């Protein structure tokens, strides 16, 4: 999967996208990685403005299957992440931010999805410059789940980030009703779990006179 920076310009009634260069979400100066433990949210505008780019004239585009026979291009709009604390696996002296991995949920919008097979030359030419088939905000909403992890290499004192391995059982793309169902079901699951934990905390406080040991009570 490739992440690319595109310029965006109005061309008649459509938007013209032109590929500029690769766009890293895990470089050392990326706002995705320079965060403490806990939840965070970034928009594509945040990521572009961090690089000094105008969001109205640029886009971050994911080439989901770069070696596939069809075009599968999606524009990034939001990332929600949760930096997980696991300080025991990395020496503190090498880990100023004690975060070792980060699951993320990405909101993408379909530009092209599983079109007709194209030969390599035509496919590459289309990726370099194309007219968006619809306006921003009118494409199919897609949710993708990914994760990053910290690694230390070559004696560097600052941990580096890399994507977790993509395979047949991760990096799922969820489209339309499937994505809405999975996300809403997960939200209900967590709301139920939090309610159960709150109830357990209240019971513990009643039994111990406020000395319960549950994390949400402390």
N, C-alpha and C positions, 0 to 999 in steps of 0.2 A: 504494500500500500504506500503510495506516495502522497506527500502534502506539498501543494504548490501555491505560490503567490501569482495571482492574475491581476492585470489591470482591467478595469471595467469602464466602458464608455458608451454613451447613447449613440446608436446608429439607426436613424429613422425611428421606427416603432419598436425596435428591439435593442437589447444590450449586447455589445460585443465584448467577449472575454479574450484576452491575449496573455499567454503564459510568459511570466518573467523569470522566475527562478524557484528553487525549492524553498520551502518554508518550514523551519524546524520548530516543533512544539516542545523540544526537550533540550535546547541549547542552554548553556550555563546562565545566560541573561534572560531566559524566557520567564515571564511572570507565572507560568504554569508550575515551575519547579522551585522558585525562590519564595516559598511560603512555609509557615510553621505548621505543626500538626493541627488537624481539624478540617472542617468543611470550607470550601471556597467555590466561587462561581466567576467565570470570565466569559464575556461575549467576544465575538469576532472583532468588534470595534475596539475592545480593550487591547486585544493582541496586536491589531494593526496600528493603533495609536501609540502603543509602546515602542514600535519600530519607526515612529515618525511618519506613518502613512495615513492618508485620508481614507476612511472606511467607505465613503461614497464612491470612490474611484478605484477600489481594490477589493479583492475577495480571496479567501483561503479555500482552495478546492482540493478535495480528496479524490485521488485516482485509486479506487478501491481494488480493482483487478488490473494492474498495469500490463500484465502479460496475457490477459484474456482477449478473445477475438472481437468483443463488443466494447462499446463505450460505457463506462460506469463511473460517472463523475458526480460528485455531491459537494455542495457548498456548506461550509461550517458556519454555524451561527452562535452556539452556546456550548460551554463545557462546564459541567459540575464535577468537582473532585473532592476526595477526602484523603488528606495526607495522614497515613497511619504511623503511629509512633511505635518503634521497635528498636530502642537504643541498644539493646543487648547484642545485636548482630554486627554493629559497626563501632569501632573504638571511638569514644567521645571526642578525642583530640582530632579525629578526621571527620567528625560529623557535627558541624556547628548548628545545623537544623536537624534534630534527631528524628528524621522521617526516613523510612526505608522503602515504602511502596505507596502507590496511590491508585486506587480504582477510580475510574472516570466514566461519566455518562455524557455523550456528545449528541447535540441536536444538529442534524444535517438536513439539507433540503435537496431533493433530487433535481439534477440538471439533465443527465442522460442515464437511463437504466436499461441494461440488457437489450440494446438495439440489435439490428441485423449484423451478422459477422462482417468484418472489414479486413482487408489485407493490411499488413503491418505499416506500409507507407501511408495509406489513407488514414489509418487510425492515428498515427503520430501527427499528421498534418491537422487532423480535426482537433486533437488535444492542444496544439499550439495556438489555435485561434478558432473561435466558434461564436455563433450567435445563440444566445440563451433562448430556448423555445418558449419561455414564459417569464413574467416579471419576478423579481425577488419577492418572496412571501407567497407565491402562488403554486410552488412546486409541492410534491409529496413530502410530508414530514417523515424523517427517518431518525431512529434512535440507535446509537452504537455504543457498546460497552468495551472499554479498553483498560489497560493498566500499565503504569510505569513502575520501575524499580530502580533503586540506587545501587551503584557498583563503585568500587574504588579500583583504580588501575595505575600501575607504574609509579607508585609512591606519591601520587597526587594527594594533597591534603584536602581538596574539595571533592566530595563525591560527585560522580557523574550519573546522569539518568539515561535509561534505555527502555525501550518498549518491551513489555512482556511478550513471550513467544506467541505468534499468531498461528493457530492450527484449526483443526476441524471442530474443536469443541470450545473455542473462545472467539473473541472479536466479532460477536454476532451483530448483524444488521437487522433491525426490526422495523417493518414497514406498516404504515396505516393502522388498521384495527388491531393487528398483532402487537405492535409497539404500544398502543394506547392501553390494551388489556394488561400486558405484562407490567407496565409502569404503574397503572392504577392498582393492580393487585398487590404489587410490592409495597406501595404506599399504605394500603389497608393492612398488610401484614405488619409493617413497622408500627403503625398507629395502635394496633392490637397489642403488640409486644410491649410498647411503652405504657399502655394503660394497665396491662398485667403487672408490670414492674412497679408502677406507681401504687397499685393496690397492695402489692407485697410490701412495699416500703411503709405504707400506712399501717399495715398489720404489725410489722416489726416494731414501729415506733410505739404502738399501743402496748405491745408485750414488754418492751424494754424501757418504756418511759422516755422515748426519744433517742435511745442509744443504738438504733438499728445500724447494721453494717453495710446496707445496700448502697451501691455507688450513687444512685440518684437521690438518696436521702442525705448524703454527706455534703 
